[in-house]
Amino acid sequence: MKVYAIAVNTFKEAIRDKIFYSLVFFALLILGASTALATLTIGEWSKIIEDLSLSAMGIFGVIISVFVGVGLVFKELEKKTIYTIISKPIKRWQFLLGKYLGLALTLLVYMAVMSIVFMIALHHYGDTEKNGIRLFSAVFLIYIELLVLTAVAIIFSTFSSPMLSAAFTLSIYVIGHLLPDIKLFTAKYTPMGLKGVMNVVYYALPNLENFNIKTLVVHNLPVSAGYIWMATAYGLLYITSLLSIAVLIFEKRNFK
C-alpha cells in the first residue's frame, strides 16, 4: 500500500511537471508528416509514417525516462522532504520502488496516448489490420526498453547529481545500442588481453538493441513471438537487477 501511494504521487507529480507536452508535439509531428506524405505513393508513405512514429515514441520516451528519472530522488533531497519520508515507517526500498513504478505508469500512459495518435494517422492513410499486432510488438518492446533505461536512471539518481546522472544514463543508452557493433569490433580487432574485459563490459551493460525491432516491423520482416518473449524476459531480469543495485546503494546512503 505504501509503494502504491508513492507511485501514485510520483505519477501526479510527473503530470504536474507538464511532461505530456511531448505528446502534443508528437501529435503535431504525426499530423504534419501525414499531410506532407499524402502525395507519395501508397505503401511508401505508410512505412515512413510507421518509422517516424516509432522513432518519435522512443526519442520522447528516452527524454522522459532520463530527465524525470534522474530527478526522482534529487527532488526529494532538494525539497528536504526525504528526511520526513525516511522518518516515517516507510522502508527505503518501498520509497525507491514506488518512485520507479510511478514513472513506469507515466511512461505507460505516454505510450498509450502516443499509440492512439499513431494508429489514427495510419488508419487515415492506410490499412492497419494486417500489421497491427506487429506494430504493437514494436511499441511494447520500446516500452520495455524505456523501463530498463528508467532503472538505469534510478541507479545514478541514488548517488549523483541530476546533470551527471543524465549524462551517465544517456551514455548507457548510446552504448547499449552500440553493443552488437562493439562485440563485433572486439572479436576482430581487440588484443587478446583486452577481450576478456570487453566481454565483461558487453554482458554487464544492457543490450538495448534487443528491443529494437522497428526496422523489421516497418519492412514487414518476420519477428517471432519467441523473440518478443525472450526480449521481454531479458528486460525484466535486467530491471530487477538494476533496481536491486539501486536499493543497496540507497540503503547505505547517509542523509544526515
N, C-alpha and C positions, 0 to 999 in steps of 0.2 A: 504493500500500500504506500509506503514511503517512497519507493522507487517510482511508482506511478505518479505520485503527487509532484515529485521533482521533474519527471518527464513532461507532464502537462504544463508545468510552469515554464520550463525551458522552451516548449513549443510556442506558448503565448508570447514569450519574450522575443522569439525569432520573428513572429508576426508583427509585433510592435516595432521591431527594427526595420520594418518595411522591406523584408527580404523578397517579398513577392513582386517587387518592381521588375525583377528579372523576368517574371512570367509575362508581364505586359510587353517588355521588349521582345521576348520570344514570339508572342502572338503577332506583333507588328512585323517582325522579321519574316515569319511564315507567310503572312498575307502579302507583304511586299514581294517576296520571292515568287509566290504563286502568280501574282499579276505579271511579273516580269517574264516568267517562264511559260505563260499561257500560249504564246505564239510558237513555241517549239513543238517538235513532232511528238506524237503520243508515245509514251513509254520513256522517252529520253528525259523529259522534264520530271516525270514521276520519280525516276531514280535520283535526279538531282535534289528534288524536294525531300526524299527519304534520307539521303546522305546529309543534306543540310540540317534537317530536323534532328536526326540522331546525334550529329556532331554538336549542335547547339545545346541539346539536353546535357551532354557530357560536360561541355565547357562551363555552362552556367551552374551545373551541379558541383563541379570542382570548386568554383568560386564560393558557393555556399558552404561546402564541406570544409574548405581551408579557412576562410576568413571568419566564419562563425565558429567552427570547431576549435580554433586556437584561442578564442576568447572566452570559451565556456568557463574555465577555471579562473582566468585572469580577471574577468569582470567581477567575480565574487571577491577576489583579493582587493581589487581597486575600490570597491564599494564597502569593504570591510565586513561584508555580510558572511564571509566564510567563517569568521570567528563565532558568529551567532549560530550558524548551521552546525559546526562541529561540536558546539557546546550542548546541543540537543541530543536526544537518544537516536541519532542517525549515524550509521556507520559510514566510513569514508567510501567504501566500495558501493554502498547504496547511492550516495551522492553522485559519484562518478558514472555509475551505470544509468542513473536517472537522467543525467545530462546527455549521455550518449543516446539513449532511447528517445529523448525529446528531439534531438537533432535528426535522428533517423525518421521520426514521424514527420518532421518538417520536410525532409527530402522526399518522403513517400507522397505527401500531398503535392509537393512541387512536381514530381514525376507524373502524377495522375493528371494534373492540370495541363502540363506540357503535352502529354499523350493525347488528351482530348483535342487540343488545338491541332496537333499533328494529324490526327485521324480525320478531323473536319476538313483540313486542307486537302488530304489525299482523296477523301470521299468526293469532294467538289471537282477534282481534276482527274480522278482515275478510279480503278477498281481495287478496293482494299480487301475483298473477301479472300482472294487467292493467297495473299501474303500476310494476312492479319496475324496469324499465330507466329510466323517468323519475325515480324516486326515487334510483337510483344516480347519475344525471346530476347531480341537485341536490347529493348528498353529495360527488361528485367535484369540483364547482366550489367547494364550501365548502372542500375541502382545498387547492385551488389558491389560493384567497383567503388561507388561513392561511399558505401558503408565502410569498406576497407580503408579508404582514404580518410574518412572521419575518425576511425580508430587510430590511425597514424597521427592525425592532428591532436587527438586527445592525449596521446603519449607525450608529445612535445609540450603541450599546454600545461602538463603537470610539473614541469621544472624549468621552463624557459619563457622568455617574453613573447608577446604576440608576434612581433616583427620577425624574430629569429625562428619561432615556431612555424610561421607561414613560409619562410624561406626553406626550412628543412622539409616541410611537408610537400611543397611544390617540387623540391629536388627529388624526393622519393617518387612523386608522381611521374616526373620525366624519366628517371632511371627505371622505374617499374615498367614503362612502355618500351624501353630500350634493352631490357634484359635478354630477350632472344638474340639480338644482334651482338650484345656483349658476350654471350656464351659462344656464339659462332666465332667472334674475333679471338676469344680466349683459346679456343680449340686450335686455331690456325697459327696465331702469331705470338701468344704469350709464352715466355720461357717456362720450362718445367717447374722451376722453383716457385713460380707465382701462380701456377694453375690451381693449386690446392686452395690458395687464398681467394682467388677469383670464384672458384666453385662454391666456397662458403658464402661469399657475397651474393652469388646468384640464388642460392637456396634460402638465404636468410631474408632477403628483400622480397616484397610482394611482386609477383609477375602479373602486372595489370593487363598484359596482352591476352591473358587467359579470358578476359571478359570482353574483348574487342571482337565482335562478330559483325560489325556494321557493314564492312565490305562484302562479306558473304551474303548477308541478308539483302542488301541493295541489289546485288547482281544475281540473286536467285540461286546461289550456290548452296549445296547441301550442308545443313548443320544438324547433327544427330541429337536426339533427346538425351542420349547418354552423355554427350559432351556438356550439355546445359547442366545436367545434374552434377557432373564432376566439377565443373567450374563453380557451381553454387557451393558444393561441399568444401572446395578449396577456400573459397571466400569466407565461409562461416568459420572454418577452422582457423584461418588467419586472424579473423576478427576476434575470436575467443582468446587467441594467444596474445594479441596486441592489448586487449583490454585487461588481461591478467597482468601483463607487464606494467601497464599504466596504474593499476590498483596497487601493485607492490611499491612503485615509486611514490605514489600519492600517500600511501600509508606511512612511509618513512619521512615524509616532508614535515618540517617543523614550521608552524605558522605563528609561533610566539615572537 
